[in-house]
Amino acid sequence: MKIVIEFYRTRDADDAHVVGRETVEVDDLEGAIAAAQLLAQTLDMRQHPDSMTITDANGKIHYSNVDSEAVSDGIQHY
């Protein structure tokens, strides 16, 4: 399935803003989470993300992580 992974940086001054976005093909949600964790560590983003979402082609959120250690631990499924 095709998914979109968006990485965010959250600041009190201006809320959350996107620092990275990738579209990837995966087999399942577990594969999507693994891809997101790898991308969080390897993408050249202007800031280190502190949250991310994984959505499908229709925009439905399948995974969200809001954590300062971000994007590598803790799963919230929707």
C-alpha positions as CSV (number, residue, x, y, z in Angstrom):
1,M,0.0,0.0,0.0
2,K,1.1,3.6,-0.6
3,I,1.5,5.7,2.5
4,V,2.7,9.2,3.3
5,I,5.0,9.8,6.3
6,E,5.1,13.4,7.6
7,F,7.6,14.5,10.1
8,Y,6.9,17.5,12.3
9,R,8.7,19.9,14.6
10,T,6.5,21.4,17.3
11,R,7.3,24.7,19.0
12,D,5.3,26.8,21.4
13,A,5.8,29.9,19.2
14,D,4.3,28.6,16.0
15,D,2.8,25.2,16.6
16,A,3.8,22.3,14.4
17,H,5.3,22.5,11.0
18,V,6.4,19.9,8.5
19,V,10.1,19.3,8.3
20,G,9.9,16.2,6.1
21,R,7.5,14.2,3.9
22,E,8.0,11.0,2.1
23,T,5.7,8.7,0.1
24,V,6.6,5.0,0.2
25,E,5.1,1.6,-0.7
26,V,4.8,-0.9,2.2
27,D,3.1,-4.2,2.8
28,D,1.4,-3.3,6.1
29,L,1.4,-0.9,9.1
30,E,4.4,-2.6,10.7
31,G,6.4,-2.1,7.5
32,A,5.2,1.6,7.4
33,I,6.4,2.2,11.0
34,A,9.7,0.5,10.3
35,A,10.2,2.7,7.2
36,A,9.3,5.8,9.1
37,Q,11.7,5.0,11.9
38,L,14.5,4.5,9.4
39,L,13.6,7.7,7.5
40,A,13.6,9.7,10.7
41,Q,17.2,8.7,11.2
42,T,18.5,9.0,7.6
43,L,16.6,11.9,6.0
44,D,18.4,15.2,5.8
45,M,15.8,17.4,7.4
46,R,16.3,21.0,8.5
47,Q,15.3,20.1,12.0
48,H,15.1,16.9,14.0
49,P,11.4,15.9,14.1
50,D,9.6,15.4,17.4
51,S,6.4,13.9,15.9
52,M,5.2,12.1,12.8
53,T,2.1,10.7,11.2
54,I,1.5,7.9,8.7
55,T,-1.5,8.3,6.5
56,D,-2.9,6.3,3.6
57,A,-3.7,7.6,0.1
58,N,-7.1,8.8,1.3
59,G,-5.6,10.8,4.2
60,K,-6.7,8.5,7.0
61,I,-4.2,8.5,9.9
62,H,-2.9,5.0,10.7
63,Y,-0.1,6.0,13.1
64,S,0.8,9.0,15.1
65,N,3.8,9.6,17.4
66,V,4.2,12.7,19.5
67,D,7.2,12.2,21.6
68,S,10.5,14.2,22.1
69,E,12.4,11.0,21.6
70,A,10.2,10.8,18.7
71,V,9.5,8.6,15.9
72,S,11.3,5.6,17.2
73,D,9.3,4.5,20.1
74,G,5.7,4.5,21.3
75,I,2.8,3.7,19.0
76,Q,-0.7,5.3,18.9
77,H,-3.0,3.5,16.4
78,Y,-6.1,5.1,15.0
